Amino acid sequence: MPGTVRVDPVALEAAAADLDAAAARLQASLAAVSLPIQAIPSGSEEVSLLANRFFRHSAGSFSPAAADAINELIETASALRAQASAYRDVDFEHGRSLGN
């Protein structure tokens, strides 16, 4: 039927589990290499010092960005689970109203 959307709550929950697994792998990888990323300038001239400052800034923003990514994965998985539950509830109510 045109215009119909078919949602499989089992597929939503499987996707949520995959996202949780990805978040766990990323968290484990970050914990395994928890040493700070440090760049040492290759020389004392201005270009080396400016490049080093850029690399330090980039390295300093990596861990917070990775933590934000982990949180986004977890939040998205939670949202998918909530949507799967809502679809199940609606299906149950529609089935009950039809007398099934």
VENWODA-V279656 format. One record per residue. RES is the residue in three letters. PSI is psi in radians with two decimals (999 if undefined). D_FIRST is the distance of its C-alpha to the first C-alpha in Angstrom with 2 decimals. Layout:
res = [RES/RES]
psi = [PSI/PSI]
d_first = [D_FIRST/D_FIRST]
//
This chain:
res = [MET/PRO/GLY/THR/VAL/ARG/VAL/ASP/PRO/VAL/ALA/LEU/GLU/ALA/ALA/ALA/ALA/ASP/LEU/ASP/ALA/ALA/ALA/ALA/ARG/LEU/GLN/ALA/SER/LEU/ALA/ALA/VAL/SER/LEU/PRO/ILE/GLN/ALA/ILE/PRO/SER/GLY/SER/GLU/GLU/VAL/SER/LEU/LEU/ALA/ASN/ARG/PHE/PHE/ARG/HIS/SER/ALA/GLY/SER/PHE/SER/PRO/ALA/ALA/ALA/ASP/ALA/ILE/ASN/GLU/LEU/ILE/GLU/THR/ALA/SER/ALA/LEU/ARG/ALA/GLN/ALA/SER/ALA/TYR/ARG/ASP/VAL/ASP/PHE/GLU/HIS/GLY/ARG/SER/LEU/GLY/ASN]
psi = [2.20/2.50/0.12/2.38/2.23/2.15/2.28/1.86/-0.54/-0.70/-0.65/-0.75/-0.60/-0.72/-0.68/-0.72/-0.68/-0.72/-0.72/-0.71/-0.71/-0.72/-0.71/-0.71/-0.74/-0.74/-0.76/-0.70/-0.74/-0.68/-0.60/-0.53/0.95/0.01/2.47/2.54/2.12/2.24/2.36/2.28/2.49/-0.22/-3.07/0.07/2.92/-0.74/-0.79/-0.72/-0.70/-0.72/-0.72/-0.71/-0.73/-0.80/-0.67/-0.73/-0.79/-0.76/-0.67/-0.46/-0.16/-0.91/-0.81/-0.67/-0.70/-0.69/-0.69/-0.70/-0.73/-0.80/-0.68/-0.73/-0.77/-0.75/-0.69/-0.72/-0.73/-0.73/-0.72/-0.70/-0.72/-0.71/-0.69/-0.74/-0.74/-0.73/-0.71/-0.77/-0.76/-0.78/-0.72/-0.80/-0.72/-0.72/-0.70/-0.67/-0.44/-0.12/0.32/999]
d_first = [0.00/3.84/6.48/5.93/9.16/10.38/14.14/16.69/19.93/21.97/21.06/22.03/25.28/25.98/25.67/27.97/30.43/30.47/31.26/33.98/35.41/35.54/37.29/39.73/40.54/41.15/43.30/45.27/45.87/47.12/49.36/50.76/51.92/52.86/55.88/55.77/55.08/58.34/59.12/62.76/63.91/65.10/68.01/69.69/69.03/66.71/63.78/63.76/64.03/61.20/58.97/59.89/59.02/55.58/55.01/56.23/53.92/50.94/51.96/52.39/48.88/47.30/47.65/46.31/43.33/42.65/42.97/40.48/38.03/38.53/37.92/34.72/33.41/34.39/32.89/29.55/29.55/30.38/27.56/25.03/26.59/26.39/22.69/22.11/24.26/22.48/19.03/20.88/22.55/19.44/17.87/21.28/21.60/18.27/19.25/22.69/21.67/19.79/22.98/21.97]
//
